[in-house]
Amino acid sequence: MNESKEKYKILAMAILLGFCCFLTWYFHSIAKLGTVFTHFFYIPIILAALWWRRKGWVVAIVLAALLIYSHHTFPRDYVYPYNDYFRAIMFIGVFFVVAALSERIAKAQEKVIHLNAVLRAIRNVNQLIAKENDRDRLIQRACDNLVETRGYHSAWIALVDENSEFLTAADAGLNENFSTAVEMMKRGEFTRCGQNALKESGVKVFEDIATACADCPLMSSDSGRTSMVVRMEYDTRVCGILCVSIPTEMAADAVEQSLFYELAGDIAFGLHRIDLEKAREKAEEALRKLNEELESKVEERTKELVKERDYTRHLIESSPDFQMTLDKNGEIMDVNKAFEKIFNKNRNELIGTSIFEYLPQEATEKAIAQIFDKKKVRNIELTADRPGEGALICNLSGTVYTTPEGESGIYLTGRDITELKQVEEKLHSSERLVTIGKLSGSVAHELRQPLGVISNAIYYLKMTLTEADETTKEYLNIINDETRNAESIISGLLDIARTRPPDRQGVNIATLIEKALEKFDIPANIMLKKDVPDDVPEIFVDPVQIERVFYNLINNAIQAMSESEGESKGGELAIIVKSRDKEAKAGVEVSFVDTGVGIPEENMKKLFEPLFTTKARGIGLGLLICKNLVEANDGEIKVQSEVGKGTTVSVVLSGV
């Protein structure tokens, strides 16, 4: 197909060149003119530049030579020689300009096509990470996905343990030489690129593979290309190496390297998730076996253990789980030390009291009724409030027993699963953020182009409708403002989709606060107070990211004080900076204190959840972005609020 197109191009160019020769003869010999016809020469010159780029220079040279030749063959007194020479030079100049522009456009298109292929590969890998639970299948299918979209020519992954010892590997797009490389890594002889990646974080680029990796068994597979390699790590745990080969001109691109770095982090997270899942399954299996064994022993030995009080007490007191016996009314008859420790009371204080003082009454009554009905029930989950110590999530199992007096009671054993639930919640939250990040990146990508078209259209209308009436101008301004608001929302979505690693450096916190305040026109009814000591130490953060955090927090405080049920309220915004040199975590604490409407208690736990907002406008990403950026800079963010009195948001950052 391409050969056929090329033949048609050559035929068309030959016809055009023949027509140029005809024009030269006609205008000189018949029409006796020589100053107009050469404008047609630019058509084959531009077509040659577009079709063959610099390889088509022969067309420009031929036409330039034809022009000069015609000048000497058909001399004209009214045409000066330098005119034709100048036009001949213009032919060549126009050709090379068009050819250069065509090459740049072609390279840009190739880059866009390549980045789209890489993004498709990353999307496929992220989808794989969310559902694949086998380590070996994950890395093999990840390599396949990276090559299938043609984002990369070849890809290979090698996993290592905590001591950087080789575990396993997978590849795609390589020849049989990869098995030789695997045998080398099993002996502890990693490739040069792998050694560099394991030593330090960041993307490593090897442009001249033939020179830099002459002894590498993979050199023949990636000859003529550039190799990119990065270590895969999650939460300081290095789990392996990711290496791909791409064209040299693509490897130097910062976006390319950033996407590759994020891809390695995503795969590392997927491997970490698989490890957590296996650990959770083992823990659940062990817990299940332990509960079954314990319940079996309790059921078999209940009557005997009632007579053997001392032995019973020994078993109960030595158990890591909290245990108790209750009468049919829920009154505590006995407890073990684990129960005493959890509720911070001794045994004598607990015996004779109601279990409903420590566990939620409605749920506990339902559980007791279920145990009496089924005689044995396990895995009852309850949440109890412990004053001053937070909530306790426990997993209860219970059986019915009969006292020597013939009265029925309940034996309960429970385990504190609060920490396990928190880990599960964090895992679910991470999965939600991954889903939201992928959706946010897709939506932002699709919306930015039409918003750009709208902005350009408004700019053009403002330039052309200079004499429009005030109503038209007002509506154009409204559209322009709303377009900017939409662009701001898209930027927030992109911040969720991809948070870049911070570029940390020593920064004066007062400077960051002033830069954030410069972006605001603070209303007259809001009083601004700043308490920034001169001797406050520098902080070690990414200045762009932390300035963004300060901007968002100041904006939230102003909005909280600007309106109250549709009416202007006003108030006071205080920015207070304190050194934490004597605290457990040295650095600086900056607090943003407003006298706004405050935050209800039921909303406090939802503040940093994605898409949660109480504002009439907004999508609930501001505080989540702040939290992500602060934690990325090794910091901490805290919120205190009281309805009707105001809110205090404190950001703790590390010092230099």
Secondary structure, 3 states (H helix, E strand, C coil): CHHHHHHHHHHHHHHHHHHHHHHHHHHHHHCCCCCCHHHHHHHHHHHHHHHHHHHHHHHHHHHHHHHHHHHHHCCCCCCCHHHHHHHHHHHHHHHHHHHHHHHHHHHHHHHHHHHHHHHHHHHHHHHHHHHCCCHHHHHHHHHHHHHHCCCCCEEEEEEECCCCCEEEEEEECCCCHHHHHHHHHHCCCCCHHHHHHHHCCCCEEECCHHHHCCCCCCCCCCCCCEEEEEEEEECCEEEEEEEEEECHHHHCCHHHHHHHHHHHHHHHHHHHHHHHHHHHHHHHHHHHHHHHHHHHHHHHHHHHHHHCHHHHHHHHHHCCCEEEEEECCCEEEEECHHHHHHHCCCHHHHCCCEHHHCCCHHHHHHHHHHHHHHCEEEEEEEEEEECCCEEEEEEEEEEEEECCCCCEEEEEEEEECHHHHHHHHHHHHHHHHHHHHHHHHHHHHHHHHHHHHHHHHHHHHHHHCCCCCHHHHHHHHHHHHHHHHHHHHHHHHHHHHCCCCCCCEEECHHHHHHHHHHCCCCCCCEEEEEECCCCCCCEEECHHHHHHHHHHHHHHHHHHHHEECCEECCEEEEEEEEECCCCCCCEEEEEEEECCCCCCHHHHCCCCCCCCCCCCCCCCCHHHHHHHHHHHCCCEEEEEEECCCEEEEEEEEEEC
